[in-house]
Amino acid sequence: MATKSKNPDVKILKGQEGTLAVPVTFQQMNRPFGAVDVSANLKGAVPKATTAKVLAALAEKGAIIQKTYGKINFYVANQGNIDTLPADELAALEAECKAVQETNNSVVADIKILSTELAKLKNSPTDEELDIQVDAANQSTYQLLERLTPLRNGTPLISAEDLAQIDTEWAKWRPEWVRRKKIFTSFWQLATDALPPQDAIALAEDLGIEFDAPEHTTLERGPFCAAAGPNARTNLKRKRE
């Protein structure tokens, strides 16, 4: 029974057609093949059994070389029948290959340089970010110039003696203010603990008590007061600088 191809679209080659089709594989790909490989390369157009017979016949004629490994036969194209390039053409191809390789190396080097420049550009700020940075720098410059305006107009500076006196007064009265505020807060909490919030507010208004405004609270929590602590000596001269 004749072997059928698994692919119905492949025409089964018989007789002379099959015999001529088998050697094409060896001409196109100069590598060892078995009968199964050749039949597979022909997509089943020549059955495996026919392929084995054709390969054996070609080997007997010297068209291909047969190598046996155990019970398996492999076939390779007869190297004596393969056209070889003359020495000058081979040298020309080697020179061309070398030139292409040098060009390729040059292109690789250019790509490396361009990749580095691209990475720098990606890490650089965009036009929008630069505009924001420039605006921030201009605003900062404007504020600094505003601070210099009194000096440029001849406003007298505070002397070292005055700064020392202010520093002394601050160190003297700051702890006293903190102590008195603590005493008042304690007594006020005792007096209003049993009162509703609205009554406590009304009582404070009747007594004329003025609590710290938001700006006072901000100042108290800021570095000018909080960093020094209630009993620490604050260097106003350093703050001014």
Secondary structure, 3 states (H helix, E strand, C coil): CCCCCCCCCCCCCCCHHHHHHHHHHHHHCCCCECHHHHHHHCCCCCCHHHHHHHHHHHHHHCCEEEEEECCEEEEEECHHHCCCCCHHHHHHHHHHHHHHHHHHHHHHHHHHHHHHHHHHHHHCCCHHHHHHHHHHHHHHHHHHHHHHHHHHCCCCCCCHHHHHHHHHHHHHHHHHHHHHHHHHHHHHHHHHCCCCHHHHHHHHHHHCCCCCCHHHHHHHHCHHHHCCCCCCCCCHHHHHC
